Amino acid sequence: MGAQNESNKIWFFWNSGTNVTIIVDHPQFLHVKVEDPKIARPIYFTPVYASCDASIRRDLWAGLHHISLDMDDPWIVGGDFNVITHDGERTGHNTHDRDTTAFSNMMLDSGLEDAGFLGHRYTWTNGRVRKRLDRVLINSSAAALCLQLTVKHLNRTSSNHSPLLLQWTSDDDLGPRPFRFLNVWTKHHDFLAFVSQKWSLPTHLTGMRVRDAEDRVDEAEIVFDSDPTPEHRDILHQVQAALNQTLSIEEGFWKQRAGSRWAGEVLATPADIQTSAIAFYLDLLSTPPQPLDPIRLDVIPRLLTEDDNLALNRSPLIHEEDVYRAVLDFFDGGHLPRGFATTSIVLLPKKSGFIPGRLIGDNVLLAQELLYSLDNREGGGKTMLKLDMAKAYDRMDWGFIYFVLEAFGFDQIWIDRIRQCILECRFSVLLNGCPCGFFPSSPGLR
């Protein structure tokens, strides 16, 4: 989605999940209010494209100052102001820039300050003169909300102006996913050789190629700014051409990626993702209990004796006083605090078998042996039946568990303790390391 100002020189684009309200439409700026679920409070943006005429720019300074009179919310003003603030922001000629004082006075009267920049110093050039005409201004509210705000002067490509990249973090940002090193990798016999080999290879990621090309342009611009010789100008043009070619390759890559079509609803905000994950697992883990089919007690051996039950119910020997009292309270019939049975659901890909100490390859070997034995016709014909019980542990009926425990010979005291451990279990879903939700379940074992 997008909008433009009345002179059609300023275009403002935003994602569909963001709400943008146009407040002021001016020939030299567009003042908008931006509301987004990812941002704790509204932010006002004012993209600027100032006139080359100093007398016309006075109307721009007056318009920005008028907005500042009632502006207590975060406010970010940025773009091409067509003026510098002091002589250190230009090189290449000695003429004095008009309107420098008026621009600085407007910033002071409006409560705006320069956000600074990273990268090369000048944002505009005509080949002979270089100036910093483009910048970002912020008020005190924006500085407080937008933590670690940075403005980077990107490389010039098809324009004589450098694009400005504005970035910041806030308290609501979940942050990138951390890299997690698995200790089991070190046990592989080729681990050190593999890491050494891969570390020495050049990267083939498109983003890294673009970054390298941008770094070379940055270095060439710094050299040319300090020593503008024809030789340094030629080097700058060469690395700029290489950057344009790299950007063209990256554009083709993202065009192909954009051709992919995804089915279903797209969850764009962290809050939507959390709500969807909680709803899914709440539905999965809260299936109402079903009536039990008749159970044959004659196939369940009674294994526990009276002495076994006495041993199970005997208070354990624990030396730590606080731990001992907590465990003893449970053995005396006390209830478990909810936090004791809290479980975090972590989304992980399946990598091996479901039972500790076994490999999924063991099941494959067992299946092969069984298939081989089918050819043995002694004792009559044979049939193999494969059963795949989806979410087997998640769908265990609690009534069935209690019934089987009693059939094996566990006394009621011990079964009640097992019942407490099952009933008091609560779940949270971990998303980017942050626990979301706190809900119980009805069937299943954890």
C-alpha positions as CSV (number, residue, x, y, z in Angstrom):
1,M,0.0,0.0,0.0
2,G,1.2,3.5,-0.6
3,A,0.4,7.3,-0.9
4,Q,2.0,10.3,-2.5
5,N,2.0,14.0,-1.7
6,E,0.3,16.6,-3.9
7,S,3.5,17.3,-5.9
8,N,3.9,13.6,-6.7
9,K,7.6,13.8,-5.6
10,I,7.2,11.9,-2.3
11,W,6.0,8.3,-2.1
12,F,5.3,6.5,1.1
13,F,4.7,2.7,1.2
14,W,3.7,0.4,4.0
15,N,2.7,-3.2,4.6
16,S,-1.0,-4.3,4.7
17,G,-0.9,-5.0,8.4
18,T,0.1,-1.4,9.2
19,N,-2.4,1.5,9.6
20,V,-1.3,4.8,8.1
21,T,-3.2,8.0,8.3
22,I,-2.2,11.1,6.2
23,I,-2.3,14.2,8.4
24,V,-0.7,16.9,6.2
25,D,-0.2,16.8,2.4
26,H,2.3,19.5,1.6
27,P,4.2,20.2,-1.7
28,Q,7.5,19.6,0.1
29,F,6.6,16.9,2.7
30,L,4.0,14.3,3.7
31,H,3.1,14.1,7.3
32,V,1.6,10.7,8.4
33,K,0.6,8.8,11.5
34,V,1.8,5.1,11.6
35,E,0.2,2.5,13.8
36,D,1.5,-1.1,13.8
37,P,1.0,-4.1,16.2
38,K,4.8,-4.4,16.5
39,I,5.1,-0.8,17.8
40,A,4.0,0.0,21.3
41,R,2.6,3.5,20.4
42,P,1.9,5.5,17.2
43,I,4.9,7.1,15.4
44,Y,4.6,10.1,13.1
45,F,6.8,10.1,10.0
46,T,7.4,13.2,7.8
47,P,9.3,12.3,4.6
48,V,10.8,15.5,3.0
49,Y,11.7,16.6,-0.5
50,A,12.8,20.2,-0.2
51,S,12.8,22.7,-3.0
52,C,16.1,23.9,-4.5
53,D,14.9,27.5,-4.0
54,A,15.8,28.9,-0.6
55,S,12.8,31.2,-0.6
56,I,10.4,28.3,-1.2
57,R,12.1,26.2,1.5
58,R,11.0,28.8,4.1
59,D,7.4,27.4,3.7
60,L,8.8,24.0,4.5
61,W,10.5,25.2,7.7
62,A,7.3,26.9,8.7
63,G,5.2,23.8,8.1
64,L,7.5,21.6,10.1
65,H,7.6,24.1,13.0
66,H,3.8,24.2,13.0
67,I,3.6,20.4,13.3
68,S,6.1,20.5,16.3
69,L,3.8,22.8,18.3
70,D,1.4,19.9,19.1
71,M,3.8,17.0,18.8
72,D,4.4,15.0,21.9
73,D,4.5,11.6,20.3
74,P,7.6,10.0,18.6
75,W,8.3,12.0,15.4
76,I,10.8,11.2,12.7
77,V,11.5,13.6,9.8
78,G,13.8,12.5,7.0
79,G,14.7,13.0,3.4
80,D,16.3,15.5,1.0
81,F,16.5,18.9,2.8
82,N,18.6,20.4,0.0
83,V,20.7,22.3,2.6
84,I,23.6,21.7,4.9
85,T,24.0,22.7,8.5
86,H,27.7,23.8,8.4
87,D,30.7,24.0,6.1
88,G,32.0,20.6,7.1
89,E,29.1,18.9,5.2
90,R,30.4,19.9,1.8
91,T,33.5,19.7,-0.3
92,G,34.5,20.7,-3.8
93,H,33.9,24.5,-3.8
94,N,34.0,27.5,-1.5
95,T,30.7,29.2,-2.1
96,H,28.5,29.8,1.0
97,D,25.3,27.8,1.2
98,R,22.3,30.0,1.7
99,D,19.5,29.0,4.2
100,T,21.9,27.1,6.5
101,T,21.0,29.4,9.5
102,A,17.2,29.1,8.8
103,F,17.4,25.3,8.7
104,S,19.4,25.1,12.0
105,N,16.9,27.5,13.6
106,M,14.0,25.4,12.5
107,M,15.6,22.3,14.1
108,L,16.2,24.1,17.3
109,D,12.7,25.7,17.5
110,S,11.0,22.4,16.6
111,G,12.8,20.2,19.1
112,L,14.4,18.2,16.4
113,E,18.0,16.8,16.5
114,D,20.1,15.1,13.9
115,A,20.0,11.3,14.3
116,G,23.6,11.0,13.0
117,F,24.7,8.5,10.3
118,L,27.0,5.6,9.5
119,G,28.9,5.3,6.3
120,H,30.4,7.9,3.9
121,R,30.0,11.5,4.8
122,Y,28.3,13.0,1.7
123,T,24.9,11.9,0.4
124,W,24.8,13.9,-2.9
125,T,27.2,14.7,-5.7
126,N,27.2,16.0,-9.2
127,G,30.7,14.7,-9.9
128,R,32.5,17.8,-8.8
129,V,30.7,18.9,-5.6
130,R,29.7,16.6,-2.7
131,K,27.3,17.6,0.1
132,R,25.3,16.0,2.9
133,L,21.8,17.1,1.8
134,D,19.9,14.0,3.1
135,R,19.4,13.3,6.8
136,V,17.0,12.0,9.5
137,L,15.8,14.2,12.3
138,I,14.0,13.0,15.5
139,N,12.4,14.5,18.5
140,S,13.1,13.4,22.1
141,S,10.1,11.0,22.2
142,A,11.4,9.2,19.2
143,A,14.8,8.9,20.7
144,A,13.3,7.4,23.9
145,L,11.1,4.8,22.0
146,C,13.5,3.8,19.2
147,L,16.5,2.2,21.0
148,Q,19.8,1.9,19.1
149,L,18.5,4.0,16.3
150,T,20.9,4.2,13.3
151,V,20.9,5.9,10.0
152,K,23.2,4.4,7.3
153,H,24.2,6.2,4.1
154,L,23.8,3.5,1.5
155,N,25.8,3.5,-1.8
156,R,24.6,5.6,-4.7
157,T,23.6,3.5,-7.8
158,S,21.3,5.0,-10.3
159,S,20.8,8.3,-8.4
160,N,23.1,11.1,-7.4
161,H,21.6,10.8,-3.9
162,S,22.5,8.1,-1.3
163,P,19.5,6.2,0.1
164,L,19.1,6.4,3.8
165,L,18.5,3.2,5.8
166,L,16.8,3.9,9.2
167,Q,16.8,1.0,11.7
168,W,16.1,0.7,15.4
169,T,15.1,-1.8,18.1
170,S,12.4,-1.6,20.7
171,D,11.5,-3.4,24.0
172,D,8.9,-5.5,22.1
173,D,11.4,-6.9,19.5
174,L,11.8,-10.7,20.0
175,G,15.2,-10.5,18.3
176,P,16.9,-13.0,16.0
177,R,17.0,-16.7,16.7
178,P,20.3,-17.6,18.4
179,F,22.8,-20.1,17.0
180,R,22.8,-23.2,19.1
181,F,25.9,-25.5,19.0
182,L,25.2,-29.2,19.6
183,N,27.9,-30.9,21.6
184,V,27.2,-34.2,19.7
185,W,28.8,-32.6,16.6
186,T,32.2,-32.8,18.2
187,K,32.0,-36.6,18.5
188,H,31.9,-37.0,14.7
189,H,35.2,-38.2,13.4
190,D,35.3,-35.6,10.6
191,F,34.2,-32.7,12.7
192,L,37.4,-30.6,12.9
193,A,38.3,-31.4,9.2
194,F,34.8,-30.4,8.1
195,V,34.7,-27.1,10.0
196,S,38.2,-26.2,8.8
197,Q,37.3,-27.0,5.2
198,K,34.0,-25.0,5.2
199,W,35.6,-22.1,7.1
200,S,38.2,-21.6,4.3
201,L,35.6,-21.6,1.5
202,P,34.2,-18.4,0.1
203,T,30.5,-17.8,0.9
204,H,27.9,-18.1,-1.9
205,L,25.1,-16.3,-0.2
206,T,23.6,-13.4,-2.3
207,G,23.4,-11.1,0.7
208,M,27.0,-11.5,1.5
209,R,28.0,-10.7,-2.1
210,V,26.0,-7.5,-1.9
211,R,27.5,-6.6,1.4
212,D,31.0,-7.1,0.1
213,A,30.3,-5.0,-3.0
214,E,28.8,-2.2,-0.8
215,D,31.9,-2.3,1.4
216,R,34.2,-1.9,-1.6
217,V,32.1,1.1,-2.7
218,D,32.3,2.6,0.8
219,E,36.1,2.3,0.8
220,A,36.4,3.8,-2.7
221,E,34.1,6.7,-1.8
222,I,36.2,7.5,1.3
223,V,39.4,7.5,-0.7
224,F,37.9,9.7,-3.5
225,D,36.5,12.1,-0.9
226,S,39.9,12.5,0.7
227,D,41.8,12.6,-2.7
228,P,39.5,13.3,-5.7
229,T,41.9,12.4,-8.4
230,P,40.8,11.0,-11.9
231,E,42.4,7.6,-10.9
232,H,40.3,7.4,-7.7
233,R,37.2,8.5,-9.7
234,D,37.7,5.6,-12.1
235,I,38.1,3.1,-9.3
236,L,34.9,4.4,-7.7
237,H,33.0,4.0,-11.0
238,Q,34.3,0.5,-11.4
239,V,33.2,-0.7,-7.9
240,Q,29.8,1.1,-8.4
241,A,29.3,-0.8,-11.6
242,A,30.1,-4.1,-9.9
243,L,27.6,-3.2,-7.1
244,N,24.9,-2.5,-9.7
245,Q,25.5,-5.9,-11.3
246,T,25.3,-7.6,-7.9
247,L,22.1,-5.8,-7.0
248,S,20.6,-6.9,-10.4
249,I,21.4,-10.6,-9.5
250,E,19.9,-10.2,-6.1
251,E,16.8,-8.6,-7.6
252,G,16.3,-11.6,-9.9
253,F,16.7,-13.9,-7.0
254,W,14.0,-12.2,-4.9
255,K,11.7,-11.9,-8.0
256,Q,11.9,-15.7,-8.3
257,R,11.2,-16.1,-4.6
258,A,8.3,-13.8,-4.8
259,G,6.8,-16.1,-7.4
260,S,6.1,-18.7,-4.7
261,R,2.6,-18.9,-3.5
262,W,1.8,-20.0,0.1
263,A,-1.5,-21.5,1.0
264,G,-3.3,-20.5,4.2
265,E,-3.3,-17.5,6.4
266,V,0.0,-15.5,6.9
267,L,0.7,-14.6,10.5
268,A,2.6,-11.4,10.3
269,T,3.0,-10.3,14.0
270,P,4.4,-12.0,17.0
271,A,1.1,-11.7,18.8
272,D,-0.7,-13.5,16.0
273,I,1.9,-16.3,16.0
274,Q,1.6,-16.7,19.7
275,T,-2.2,-16.8,19.6
276,S,-2.2,-19.4,16.8
277,A,0.3,-21.6,18.5
278,I,-1.6,-21.5,21.8
279,A,-4.9,-22.3,20.1
280,F,-3.4,-25.2,18.2
281,Y,-1.9,-27.0,21.3
282,L,-4.9,-26.1,23.5
283,D,-7.1,-27.9,21.0
284,L,-4.7,-30.8,20.6
285,L,-4.2,-31.4,24.3
286,S,-7.8,-30.8,25.4
287,T,-9.7,-33.6,23.7
288,P,-12.6,-34.6,25.8
289,P,-12.3,-38.1,27.4
290,Q,-14.0,-41.0,25.5
291,P,-15.8,-44.0,27.0
292,L,-13.4,-46.9,27.7
293,D,-13.9,-50.1,25.8
294,P,-14.1,-53.3,28.0
295,I,-10.6,-54.3,29.3
296,R,-9.7,-57.9,29.9
297,L,-8.2,-58.2,33.3
298,D,-7.0,-61.8,32.7
299,V,-4.3,-60.5,30.3
300,I,-2.8,-58.1,32.9
301,P,-0.6,-59.8,35.4
302,R,-0.8,-58.6,39.0
303,L,2.9,-57.9,39.6
304,L,3.1,-55.8,42.7
305,T,2.9,-57.4,46.2
306,E,2.0,-55.8,49.5
307,D,5.7,-55.3,50.3
308,D,6.3,-53.6,47.0
309,N,3.5,-51.1,47.8
310,L,4.9,-50.5,51.3
311,A,8.3,-49.7,49.8
312,L,6.8,-47.3,47.3
313,N,4.8,-45.5,50.0
314,R,7.8,-45.2,52.4
315,S,9.1,-41.7,52.8
316,P,12.3,-41.1,50.9
317,L,15.6,-40.3,52.6
318,I,16.6,-36.7,51.6
319,H,19.3,-34.7,53.5
320,E,18.3,-31.2,52.3
321,E,15.7,-29.9,54.8
322,D,13.5,-27.8,52.5
323,V,13.5,-30.4,49.8
324,Y,12.7,-33.1,52.3
325,R,9.7,-31.2,53.7
326,A,8.3,-30.5,50.2
327,V,8.6,-34.1,49.1
328,L,7.2,-35.4,52.4
329,D,4.2,-33.1,52.1
330,F,3.5,-34.7,48.7
331,F,3.8,-38.2,50.1
332,D,1.4,-37.2,52.9
333,G,-1.3,-36.3,50.4
334,G,-0.4,-32.7,49.7
335,H,-1.1,-31.0,46.3
336,L,1.7,-30.2,43.9
337,P,2.1,-26.4,43.1
338,R,1.3,-25.7,39.5
339,G,4.9,-24.6,38.7
340,F,6.2,-28.1,39.7
341,A,4.5,-29.7,36.7
342,T,4.9,-26.9,34.1
343,T,6.0,-28.1,30.7
344,S,7.4,-26.0,27.9
345,I,6.5,-27.0,24.3
346,V,9.4,-26.5,22.0
347,L,9.0,-27.0,18.2
348,L,11.8,-29.2,17.0
349,P,12.2,-31.3,13.9
350,K,12.2,-35.1,14.4
351,K,15.8,-36.4,14.2
352,S,15.8,-39.9,15.7
353,G,13.7,-42.5,17.4
354,F,11.2,-41.6,20.1
355,I,12.7,-43.8,22.9
356,P,15.9,-42.7,24.6
357,G,18.8,-45.0,23.9
358,R,17.4,-46.3,20.6
359,L,18.1,-45.2,17.1
360,I,15.4,-45.1,14.4
361,G,17.6,-47.3,12.3
362,D,17.0,-50.2,14.8
363,N,13.4,-50.2,13.8
364,V,14.3,-50.4,10.1
365,L,16.6,-53.5,10.8
366,L,13.8,-55.1,12.9
367,A,11.3,-54.6,10.1
368,Q,13.6,-56.2,7.6
369,E,14.1,-59.2,9.8
370,L,10.3,-59.6,10.3
371,L,9.8,-59.4,6.5
372,Y,12.4,-62.0,5.9
373,S,10.8,-64.4,8.4
374,L,7.4,-64.1,6.6
375,D,8.7,-66.6,4.0
376,N,8.9,-69.3,6.7
377,R,5.7,-71.2,6.4
378,E,6.1,-73.4,9.4
379,G,3.1,-73.2,11.7
380,G,0.8,-71.8,9.0
381,G,0.6,-68.6,7.1
382,K,1.7,-65.2,8.5
383,T,0.4,-61.7,8.2
384,M,2.1,-58.4,9.0
385,L,0.0,-55.4,10.1
386,K,1.6,-51.9,10.4
387,L,0.0,-49.5,12.8
388,D,0.8,-45.8,12.9
389,M,-0.7,-44.3,16.0
390,A,-0.7,-40.5,15.5
391,K,0.2,-38.6,18.7
392,A,0.1,-41.8,20.7
393,Y,1.4,-40.3,24.0
394,D,-0.7,-37.2,23.6
395,R,-4.0,-39.2,23.4
396,M,-3.5,-41.6,26.3
397,D,-6.8,-41.7,28.3
398,W,-6.3,-41.0,31.9
399,G,-9.0,-43.4,33.0
400,F,-7.3,-46.2,31.2
401,I,-4.0,-45.4,32.9
402,Y,-5.5,-45.5,36.4
403,F,-7.4,-48.8,35.6
404,V,-4.2,-50.5,34.3
405,L,-2.1,-49.3,37.3
406,E,-4.8,-50.8,39.6
407,A,-4.8,-54.0,37.7
408,F,-1.0,-54.4,38.0
409,G,-1.4,-54.2,41.8
410,F,-0.5,-50.6,42.7
411,D,-2.5,-49.5,45.8
412,Q,-4.8,-46.5,45.7
413,I,-2.3,-44.1,47.5
414,W,0.3,-44.5,44.8
415,I,-2.3,-44.2,42.0
416,D,-3.5,-40.9,43.6
417,R,0.0,-39.6,43.5
418,I,0.3,-40.4,39.8
419,R,-3.1,-38.8,39.3
420,Q,-1.8,-35.5,40.9
421,C,1.3,-35.5,38.7
422,I,-0.9,-35.9,35.6
423,L,-3.7,-33.5,36.6
424,E,-1.5,-30.6,37.7
425,C,0.5,-30.4,34.4
426,R,0.4,-27.0,32.6
427,F,1.8,-26.0,29.3
428,S,3.5,-23.0,27.7
429,V,4.7,-22.7,24.1
430,L,8.2,-21.4,23.6
431,L,8.5,-18.9,20.7
432,N,11.9,-17.4,20.2
433,G,12.7,-18.4,23.8
434,C,9.7,-16.6,25.2
435,P,7.0,-18.7,27.0
436,C,3.5,-18.0,25.7
437,G,0.2,-19.2,27.3
438,F,-0.3,-21.3,30.5
439,F,-3.0,-23.9,29.9
440,P,-3.9,-27.5,31.2
441,S,-4.6,-30.6,29.2
442,S,-7.1,-33.4,29.5
443,P,-5.7,-36.6,27.8
444,G,-2.1,-37.7,27.3
445,L,1.2,-38.2,29.1
446,R,4.1,-35.8,29.2
